[in-house]
Amino acid sequence: LYLQKILPIFQQVSTQRIRKPKNHQNSKIKMRTSQRSQEISEIDNILKRNSNKWKEKKKCTSEQRSSLVVLMRKKIGNTTN
């Protein structure tokens, strides 16, 4: 009887302990991706503001744009890919 009452409680606790770090890791990853998407949207806004200058010079190709994004990231101080 004693074991029948304790075993399910012990199993619950053990599964909770296993689940917690996973959720923590997921939240870390979510924070990273949201931060990155926020930075990218900021860069996009800057590029949109400067797009008229680009249109005057020449049409901005995707290669030029990606190199610009890399430059902007370096200016921001985020060099992680």
C-alpha positions as CSV (number, residue, x, y, z in Angstrom):
1,L,0.0,0.0,0.0
2,Y,2.8,2.4,1.0
3,L,4.6,1.8,-2.3
4,Q,1.4,2.2,-4.4
5,K,0.8,5.7,-3.0
6,I,4.4,6.9,-3.3
7,L,5.4,5.5,-6.8
8,P,3.0,7.6,-8.8
9,I,4.1,10.8,-7.0
10,F,7.7,9.9,-7.6
11,Q,7.0,9.3,-11.3
12,Q,5.3,12.7,-11.6
13,V,8.2,14.5,-9.9
14,S,10.8,12.7,-12.1
15,T,8.9,13.6,-15.3
16,Q,8.5,17.2,-14.3
17,R,12.3,17.4,-13.6
18,I,13.0,16.0,-17.1
19,R,10.6,18.4,-18.8
20,K,11.7,21.6,-17.2
21,P,15.2,22.1,-18.8
22,K,13.7,21.4,-22.3
23,N,11.1,24.2,-21.8
24,H,13.9,26.5,-20.6
25,Q,16.0,25.7,-23.6
26,N,13.0,26.3,-25.9
27,S,12.3,29.7,-24.4
28,K,16.0,30.6,-24.8
29,I,15.9,29.7,-28.5
30,K,12.6,31.6,-28.9
31,M,14.2,34.7,-27.3
32,R,17.2,34.4,-29.6
33,T,15.1,34.0,-32.8
34,S,12.7,36.9,-31.8
35,Q,15.7,39.1,-31.1
36,R,17.2,38.2,-34.4
37,S,14.0,38.9,-36.3
38,Q,13.7,42.2,-34.5
39,E,17.2,43.2,-35.6
40,I,16.5,42.1,-39.2
41,S,13.3,44.1,-39.2
42,E,15.2,47.2,-37.9
43,I,17.8,46.7,-40.7
44,D,14.9,46.3,-43.2
45,N,13.4,49.6,-42.0
46,I,16.8,51.3,-42.4
47,L,17.1,49.8,-45.9
48,K,13.6,51.0,-46.8
49,R,14.5,54.5,-45.7
50,N,17.7,54.4,-47.8
51,S,16.0,52.6,-50.8
52,N,15.4,55.9,-52.7
53,K,19.2,56.5,-52.7
54,W,19.7,53.0,-54.0
55,K,17.1,53.4,-56.7
56,E,18.8,56.6,-57.9
57,K,22.2,54.8,-58.1
58,K,21.1,51.4,-59.4
59,K,18.7,48.7,-58.6
60,C,19.8,46.8,-55.4
61,T,20.5,43.2,-56.1
62,S,19.9,40.5,-53.5
63,E,23.7,40.0,-53.2
64,Q,24.2,43.7,-52.5
65,R,21.4,43.7,-50.0
66,S,22.8,40.7,-48.1
67,S,26.2,42.3,-47.9
68,L,24.5,45.5,-46.7
69,V,22.7,43.5,-44.0
70,V,26.0,42.0,-42.9
71,L,27.6,45.5,-42.7
72,M,24.6,46.8,-40.7
73,R,24.9,43.8,-38.3
74,K,28.6,44.5,-37.8
75,K,27.7,48.2,-37.1
76,I,25.0,47.0,-34.6
77,G,27.6,44.8,-33.0
78,N,26.0,41.4,-33.7
79,T,28.4,39.2,-35.7
80,T,26.6,35.9,-35.1
81,N,25.2,34.1,-38.1
